[in-house]
Amino acid sequence: MVVGLYGLVYFEVARAPEKGWPLAAVGLLGKLLGPAGLLYLVLSGIWLLATVVLVLTNDIIWWAPFALYLRDSWPAFWREIKGT
């Protein structure tokens, strides 16, 4: 269900990329918190180390694209906040 909801959010970012900074920031936060949670579970022995491959393909691979988009869209977002 969460993946579907994120899909709607990403659609909105794609529809209006100049206004997508806050939504993409939430997306990146999710991509950062997922691996943090998995790290906790693996270190606690609750999940196997083999599950790290899930985080590599679902989260970590997206860090660079999200970071690049956020860097590039920051000036427009900041101008909108300042009202200039």
C-alpha positions as CSV (number, residue, x, y, z in Angstrom):
1,M,0.0,0.0,0.0
2,V,2.8,2.4,0.9
3,V,4.5,1.8,-2.5
4,G,1.2,2.8,-4.2
5,L,0.9,6.0,-2.2
6,Y,4.5,6.9,-2.9
7,G,3.7,6.3,-6.6
8,L,1.1,9.1,-6.4
9,V,3.6,11.4,-4.8
10,Y,6.2,10.7,-7.4
11,F,3.6,11.3,-10.1
12,E,2.9,14.7,-8.7
13,V,6.7,15.5,-8.6
14,A,7.0,14.4,-12.3
15,R,3.9,16.5,-13.2
16,A,5.2,19.7,-11.6
17,P,9.0,19.2,-11.0
18,E,9.6,22.8,-10.1
19,K,7.2,22.4,-7.1
20,G,8.2,18.8,-6.1
21,W,11.0,19.6,-3.6
22,P,9.0,18.9,-0.4
23,L,7.5,15.7,-1.7
24,A,10.9,14.4,-3.0
25,A,12.4,15.3,0.4
26,V,9.9,13.1,2.1
27,G,10.6,10.3,-0.4
28,L,14.4,10.5,0.3
29,L,13.7,10.5,4.0
30,G,11.8,7.2,3.5
31,K,14.7,5.9,1.5
32,L,17.1,6.8,4.3
33,L,14.9,5.5,7.2
34,G,14.2,2.1,5.5
35,P,17.9,1.1,5.6
36,A,18.3,2.4,9.1
37,G,15.5,0.2,10.3
38,L,16.9,-2.8,8.4
39,L,20.3,-2.2,9.9
40,Y,18.7,-2.3,13.4
41,L,16.9,-5.5,12.6
42,V,20.0,-7.2,11.2
43,L,22.3,-6.1,14.1
44,S,19.6,-7.3,16.5
45,G,19.6,-10.7,14.9
46,I,15.9,-10.4,14.0
47,W,16.5,-10.4,10.3
48,L,19.2,-12.2,8.3
49,L,22.1,-10.3,6.7
50,A,20.9,-11.7,3.4
51,T,17.9,-9.3,3.5
52,V,20.3,-6.3,2.9
53,V,19.9,-7.0,-0.8
54,L,16.3,-5.7,-0.5
55,V,17.6,-2.3,0.7
56,L,20.2,-2.1,-2.0
57,T,17.7,-2.5,-4.8
58,N,14.8,-0.7,-3.2
59,D,16.4,2.2,-1.3
60,I,20.1,2.8,-1.6
61,I,20.1,2.8,-5.4
62,W,17.7,5.8,-5.3
63,W,19.8,8.0,-2.9
64,A,21.8,9.6,-5.8
65,P,18.8,10.4,-8.0
66,F,16.8,11.9,-5.1
67,A,19.8,13.9,-3.9
68,L,20.5,15.3,-7.4
69,Y,16.9,16.2,-7.9
70,L,16.7,17.9,-4.5
71,R,19.9,19.8,-5.2
72,D,18.7,21.0,-8.6
73,S,15.2,21.9,-7.4
74,W,16.3,23.7,-4.2
75,P,16.7,27.2,-5.8
76,A,13.1,27.2,-7.2
77,F,11.7,25.9,-3.9
78,W,13.6,28.5,-1.9
79,R,12.4,31.3,-4.3
80,E,8.8,30.2,-3.8
81,I,9.2,30.1,0.0
82,K,10.7,33.6,0.0
83,G,8.0,34.8,-2.3
84,T,10.3,36.3,-4.9
